[in-house]
Amino acid sequence: MKQYKAYSAGYKEKNSDLKKGLWLFFWLLIFEGALRKWVFPGLATPLLLVRDPIAIWLVIKAWERRLIPANLYVLSSVAVGLLSIFTAVLFGHGSFMVAIYGSRIWFLYFPLIFVIGAVFNKDDVLEFARKYLILSIPMTILIVLQFYSPQSAWVNRGVGGNEAGAGFSGALDFFRPPGTFSFTSGVGHFYGALGCFVFYYWLDPKKINRRLLIAATICLLIAIPVSIIRGLLFQVIVMLVFMLLAAFRKPKNAGRIVIALVMGSFLIFILSQLSFLQTAIEAFTVRFTTANENEGGLEGVFGNRYFGGLISSFDLINTQPFWGYGSGIGTNVGAVLAGKQNFYAVINGEIEWQRVLGELGFLFGIIIIAVRLGLSLKMTVMSYKNLSKGYFLPWMILPFSLMNLPQGNLGVPTSLGFTIWMAGILLASCNTKESDNRDKKGKANY
């Protein structure tokens, strides 16, 4: 990735406003759903885009300060984002507002990845991780309350104050809790990101309060059955594999792994004996077993949900317009705004690459897919280089990015927010103290 110039004199002071803006963006990511459900239900629709003004300000200010690199990833995504507005209006669904809504993913949110990576550094990421671990405690209490409360309860109110509830069907008459988010997918992303930092700190426990680490680990373990989200379990398994790969590169890390595994096993045993959690475990087990049988076991889940979705996305290319049906039409919001709800099913908006190709068409769709794959590969190389130097943090954030950046559903605002945020956090984690002393040269780490 090309290096780019950053202001050197008083760097931290000049960008303190951007750091505050990024923190505001994060807190709105966490509490946007709470605002739409409990605080301002009458403003639920406009609050869906509550983070966008912050993102616009961040990108403009960062561009003015030359903090955004003019690399292939940024230039390609911005170009496609802007051009796809015109192709959507001229050759697609014809709605300018829907086109802006869909294309903002590429011309606004993708550059934001590099803003986060330029403004934050390793110390900022560690501070963020510490606060995230603290945040997991009240979030876990909330989802447990939601799990055991009826959908009519205030804590389970849906978007706009809907008394029918925000939970999604789970198993044994229990619903998947949404936490502070608008929908249950936010819970999966929240705890997926939590897993990155929990596993990292077990590799390097001296950097965190041990009690806080144990508490966050308990929260992660509780969230797996209570959320009734199989994808969360898969993420945790992948992160465990990444942790083992990192640890066994050096024999001296074997002791830490043994301690972490023993502690984890002990916590699982204790938690499984608690009556309030046994019900959740039973519901999760039923959901896991039933869904796996329908999808052909674990092999079918991984094959169909991840790799199968990538391959099948190209099956409909010959039946779709060259310029696609128009940016944004493959999202729930865009389809409703355009008055063409059937297009969500036609494009199959739940399969990301199929949505991208259906909205943008073959040429722009392939460019966006290439950008996402290329950036994911670049992050993998950067993380591995840091791992080879004995620095684990980027490597442990990498699993989340690899499971979301290449083909995560960016048409969903919460998924978009978490994917962009964690990709930026990974880049920022590569800005070590030594590289931050780059002010003399005025160069960023990547």
C-alpha positions in Angstrom: 0.0 0.0 0.0 1.4 3.4 -1.0 2.7 5.5 1.8 1.2 9.0 2.0 2.0 12.3 3.6 0.5 13.3 6.9 0.8 16.5 8.8 3.9 16.2 11.0 4.0 19.1 13.4 1.5 18.7 16.2 0.0 15.6 14.5 -1.9 14.3 17.5 -3.3 17.8 18.4 -4.4 18.5 14.8 -6.3 15.2 14.5 -7.8 15.1 18.0 -11.1 16.3 16.4 -11.0 13.4 14.0 -10.4 11.0 16.9 -13.5 12.4 18.7 -15.4 12.1 15.5 -14.4 8.4 15.1 -15.4 7.7 18.7 -18.8 9.4 18.0 -19.2 7.2 14.9 -18.5 4.1 17.0 -20.9 5.0 19.8 -23.6 5.7 17.2 -22.9 2.3 15.7 -23.6 0.7 19.1 -26.6 2.7 20.1 -28.3 3.6 16.8 -30.8 0.8 17.4 -31.4 1.9 20.9 -32.3 5.4 19.6 -34.6 4.0 17.0 -36.3 1.6 19.4 -36.5 3.3 22.8 -35.4 6.9 22.8 -36.7 8.4 19.5 -39.0 5.8 18.0 -40.8 8.4 16.0 -37.6 9.2 14.2 -36.7 5.6 13.5 -36.4 6.1 9.7 -34.0 9.1 9.5 -32.0 7.7 12.4 -31.1 4.7 10.2 -28.6 7.1 8.5 -27.5 8.8 11.7 -23.8 7.8 11.2 -23.6 9.1 7.6 -23.2 12.8 8.4 -20.3 11.9 10.8 -18.7 9.7 8.1 -19.0 12.5 5.5 -17.4 15.0 7.9 -14.6 12.6 8.7 -13.8 11.8 5.1 -13.8 15.4 4.0 -11.6 16.6 6.8 -9.2 13.6 6.4 -9.0 14.3 2.6 -8.2 18.0 3.3 -5.3 16.9 5.6 -4.1 14.4 3.1 -4.7 11.5 5.4 -6.5 9.3 2.8 -4.1 7.5 0.5 -4.7 7.8 -3.2 -4.3 4.1 -3.7 -6.0 1.7 -6.0 -8.5 0.6 -3.3 -9.7 4.1 -2.6 -9.7 5.4 -6.2 -11.5 2.4 -7.5 -14.2 2.3 -4.9 -14.8 6.0 -5.1 -14.9 6.0 -8.9 -17.4 3.1 -9.0 -19.5 4.7 -6.2 -19.9 8.0 -8.1 -20.3 6.5 -11.6 -22.8 3.9 -10.3 -25.1 6.8 -9.3 -25.5 7.8 -12.9 -25.8 4.2 -14.3 -28.6 3.5 -11.7 -30.5 6.6 -12.7 -30.0 6.3 -16.5 -30.1 2.5 -17.0 -31.5 1.1 -13.7 -34.3 1.8 -11.3 -34.2 5.6 -12.0 -34.3 6.8 -8.4 -31.5 9.3 -7.4 -32.1 8.8 -3.7 -31.9 5.1 -3.9 -28.7 5.3 -6.0 -27.1 7.6 -3.4 -28.1 5.3 -0.6 -26.5 2.3 -2.3 -23.4 4.0 -3.7 -22.4 5.7 -0.5 -21.1 2.3 0.6 -18.3 2.7 -2.0 -17.6 6.4 -2.3 -18.0 7.2 1.4 -17.6 4.2 3.7 -14.6 2.5 2.0 -12.4 5.6 2.3 -13.4 5.7 5.9 -11.4 2.5 6.5 -8.3 4.5 5.7 -9.3 7.4 7.8 -9.6 5.1 10.8 -6.3 3.5 9.9 -4.5 6.9 9.6 -6.0 8.7 12.7 -5.8 5.9 15.2 -2.6 4.0 16.1 -1.8 0.9 18.2 -2.3 2.7 21.5 -5.7 3.9 20.4 -6.7 0.4 19.3 -5.6 -1.0 22.7 -7.6 1.7 24.5 -10.6 0.9 22.3 -10.2 -2.8 23.0 -10.2 -2.2 26.7 -13.4 -0.1 26.5 -15.0 -2.7 24.3 -14.3 -5.4 26.9 -16.0 -3.2 29.5 -18.9 -2.6 27.1 -19.5 -6.3 26.7 -20.6 -6.6 30.3 -23.8 -4.5 30.1 -24.5 -5.7 26.6 -24.5 -9.3 27.8 -26.8 -8.5 30.7 -29.2 -6.9 28.2 -29.3 -9.8 25.8 -29.9 -12.2 28.6 -32.9 -10.0 29.8 -34.2 -9.9 26.2 -33.8 -13.7 25.8 -35.9 -14.5 28.8 -38.4 -11.6 28.4 -41.5 -11.8 26.2 -41.4 -10.0 22.9 -44.1 -7.6 24.2 -41.7 -6.4 27.0 -40.2 -2.9 26.7 -36.7 -4.3 26.5 -37.7 -6.2 23.3 -39.4 -3.3 21.6 -38.7 -3.2 17.8 -37.7 -0.3 15.6 -40.2 2.6 15.9 -41.3 1.3 19.2 -43.0 -1.8 17.6 -44.5 -3.8 20.4 -44.4 -7.0 18.4 -40.7 -7.2 19.3 -37.4 -7.0 17.6 -36.3 -10.6 18.3 -35.9 -13.0 15.4 -37.1 -16.6 15.5 -34.7 -18.9 17.2 -35.7 -22.2 18.7 -38.0 -23.7 21.4 -40.1 -20.6 21.4 -37.1 -18.4 22.3 -36.1 -15.5 20.1 -32.7 -14.2 19.1 -32.1 -11.0 21.1 -31.1 -7.8 19.3 -29.2 -6.1 22.1 -29.0 -2.4 21.5 -29.1 -2.9 17.8 -32.1 -2.6 15.4 -31.9 -6.3 14.5 -30.2 -9.5 15.7 -27.4 -9.4 13.2 -25.8 -6.6 15.2 -25.3 -8.9 18.2 -23.4 -11.4 16.0 -21.1 -8.6 14.8 -20.7 -7.2 18.3 -19.5 -10.4 19.9 -17.5 -11.4 16.8 -15.5 -8.3 17.3 -15.3 -9.0 21.0 -13.8 -12.4 20.3 -10.9 -10.7 18.4 -9.8 -8.8 21.6 -10.6 -11.5 24.1 -8.3 -14.0 22.2 -5.7 -11.4 21.7 -5.5 -10.5 25.4 -5.2 -14.2 26.3 -2.1 -14.2 24.1 -0.8 -11.1 25.8 -2.5 -10.9 29.2 -0.1 -8.4 30.7 -1.7 -5.6 28.7 -5.2 -5.9 30.3 -6.7 -6.3 33.8 -7.1 -10.0 34.4 -10.5 -9.6 36.0 -11.8 -7.7 33.1 -10.5 -10.2 30.7 -12.1 -13.1 32.5 -15.4 -11.1 32.7 -15.3 -10.4 29.0 -14.5 -14.1 28.3 -17.5 -15.1 30.3 -19.7 -12.6 28.3 -18.5 -14.1 25.0 -19.2 -17.6 26.2 -22.7 -16.6 27.5 -23.5 -14.8 24.2 -23.0 -17.9 22.0 -26.0 -19.8 23.3 -28.1 -16.8 24.3 -27.8 -15.2 20.9 -28.8 -18.4 19.1 -26.5 -17.3 16.3 -24.6 -20.2 14.7 -22.4 -17.8 12.8 -21.0 -16.5 16.1 -19.9 -20.0 17.1 -18.2 -20.4 13.8 -16.4 -17.0 14.2 -15.2 -18.0 17.7 -13.9 -21.3 16.3 -12.0 -19.6 13.5 -10.5 -17.1 16.0 -9.4 -19.9 18.2 -7.6 -21.4 15.3 -5.9 -18.1 14.5 -4.8 -17.8 18.2 -3.3 -21.3 18.1 -1.5 -20.5 14.9 -0.1 -17.4 16.5 0.9 -19.0 19.8 2.7 -22.0 18.5 5.0 -20.0 16.3 7.1 -19.6 19.4 7.4 -22.3 22.0 7.4 -19.8 24.8 3.8 -19.0 24.1 2.7 -22.6 24.8 2.3 -21.9 28.5 -0.1 -19.0 27.8 -2.2 -21.1 25.5 -2.4 -23.9 28.1 -3.6 -21.4 30.7 -6.1 -19.9 28.3 -7.5 -23.3 27.3 -7.7 -24.5 30.9 -9.4 -21.2 32.0 -11.8 -21.4 29.0 -12.7 -25.0 29.7 -13.2 -24.3 33.4 -15.5 -21.3 32.6 -17.5 -23.4 30.1 -18.0 -26.1 32.7 -19.1 -23.6 35.4 -21.4 -21.7 33.1 -23.0 -24.9 31.7 -24.1 -25.8 35.3 -26.1 -22.6 35.7 -29.8 -23.1 35.3 -30.4 -19.8 33.5 -27.9 -20.8 30.9 -28.9 -24.4 30.4 -32.2 -23.3 28.8 -30.3 -21.1 26.3 -27.8 -23.9 25.6 -30.8 -26.3 24.9 -32.4 -23.7 22.5 -29.0 -23.1 20.8 -28.4 -26.9 20.4 -31.8 -27.4 18.8 -31.3 -24.5 16.4 -27.8 -25.7 15.6 -28.8 -29.3 15.0 -32.0 -28.5 12.9 -30.3 -25.9 10.7 -27.2 -28.1 10.1 -29.4 -31.0 9.1 -31.3 -28.8 6.6 -28.0 -27.4 5.2 -26.1 -30.7 5.1 -24.0 -30.5 8.3 -21.1 -28.2 9.0 -19.6 -28.8 5.6 -22.8 -27.6 4.0 -23.0 -24.6 6.3 -19.4 -23.5 5.4 -19.8 -24.5 1.7 -23.2 -22.9 1.1 -23.0 -19.9 3.3 -19.5 -18.7 2.5 -17.8 -20.3 -0.5 -21.1 -21.5 -2.2 -22.5 -18.0 -2.0 -19.4 -16.6 -3.8 -19.6 -19.1 -6.7 -23.4 -19.0 -7.1 -23.3 -15.2 -7.4 -22.1 -15.5 -11.0 -24.9 -17.8 -12.1 -27.3 -15.0 -12.9 -24.9 -12.7 -14.8 -26.2 -13.6 -18.2 -29.8 -12.8 -17.2 -29.0 -9.3 -15.7 -28.4 -5.9 -17.5 -24.8 -5.0 -18.1 -25.1 -2.0 -15.8 -27.2 -3.9 -13.3 -30.6 -3.0 -11.9 -29.2 0.1 -10.1 -27.2 0.8 -6.9 -29.2 0.3 -3.7 -32.1 -1.6 -5.2 -30.7 -4.9 -3.7 -31.1 -3.6 -0.1 -34.3 -3.7 1.9 -34.3 0.1 2.3 -33.5 0.8 -1.3 -36.2 -1.6 -2.6 -38.8 0.1 -0.4 -37.8 3.6 -1.4 -38.0 2.7 -5.0 -41.3 0.9 -4.6 -39.8 -2.3 -6.0 -39.7 -4.6 -3.0 -39.6 -7.7 -5.3 -36.1 -6.7 -6.5 -34.7 -7.7 -3.2 -35.8 -11.2 -3.9 -34.8 -11.0 -7.6 -31.3 -10.0 -6.8 -31.2 -12.1 -3.6 -29.8 -9.3 -1.4 -28.8 -11.8 1.3 -26.0 -13.1 -0.9 -23.6 -10.2 -1.0 -21.7 -10.8 -4.2 -25.0 -11.5 -6.0 -26.4 -8.2 -4.6 -23.3 -6.3 -5.8 -23.4 -7.8 -9.3 -27.1 -7.4 -9.5 -27.0 -3.8 -8.5 -23.8 -2.6 -10.2 -23.7 -4.9 -13.2 -20.8 -7.0 -14.4 -18.1 -4.4 -14.9 -18.5 -2.3 -11.7 -19.5 -5.4 -9.7 -16.2 -7.2 -10.6 -14.2 -4.1 -9.8 -15.8 -3.8 -6.3 -15.3 -7.5 -5.6 -11.7 -7.2 -6.7 -11.2 -4.2 -4.4 -12.6 -6.2 -1.5 -10.6 -9.2 -2.2 -7.4 -7.2 -2.8 -7.8 -5.2 0.4 -8.4 -8.4 2.4 -5.3 -10.0 0.9 -3.3 -6.8 1.8 -4.5 -6.9 5.3 -3.6 -10.6 5.6 -0.1 -9.9 4.4 0.3 -6.9 6.8 -1.0 -9.0 9.7 1.2 -11.9 9.0 4.3 -9.7 8.8 3.5 -8.3 12.2 2.9 -11.8 13.5 6.3 -12.9 12.3 7.7 -10.0 14.5 5.9 -11.3 17.5 3.1 -8.7 17.4 -0.3 -10.4 17.6 -2.9 -7.7 17.5 -3.5 -7.3 13.7 -3.4 -11.1 13.3 -6.2 -11.5 15.9 -8.4 -8.8 14.3 -7.9 -10.4 10.9 -10.4 -13.2 11.2 -13.3 -10.8 11.7 -12.2 -8.8 8.6 -11.8 -11.9 6.5 -15.2 -13.2 7.3 -16.9 -9.8 6.6 -14.9 -7.6 4.3 -14.7 -9.9 1.2 -18.4 -10.9 1.2 -20.2 -9.6 4.3 -23.6 -8.0 3.6 -22.7 -4.3 3.4 -26.3 -3.5 2.3 -27.3 -3.8 6.0 -26.2 -0.6 7.9 -25.1 -2.3 11.1 -23.1 -4.9 9.1 -21.6 -2.1 7.0 -20.6 -0.2 10.1 -18.9 -3.1 11.9 -17.1 -4.2 8.7 -15.7 -0.8 7.9 -14.9 -0.1 11.6 -13.0 -3.3 12.2 -11.1 -3.1 8.9 -9.9 0.4 9.9 -9.0 -0.8 13.4 -6.9 -3.5 11.8 -5.0 -0.9 9.7 -4.6 1.3 12.8 -3.3 -1.6 14.9 -0.4 -1.7 12.4 0.6 1.8 13.4 3.0 0.9 16.2 4.6 3.4 18.5 7.8 3.2 16.5 6.1 3.9 13.3 4.1 6.7 14.9 7.4 8.5 15.6 7.4 8.8 11.8 6.5 12.5 12.2 10.1 13.4 11.3 9.5 12.0 7.8 5.8 12.8 7.8 4.9 9.3 6.5 2.2 6.9 7.6 2.9 3.2 8.3 0.9 2.0 5.2 
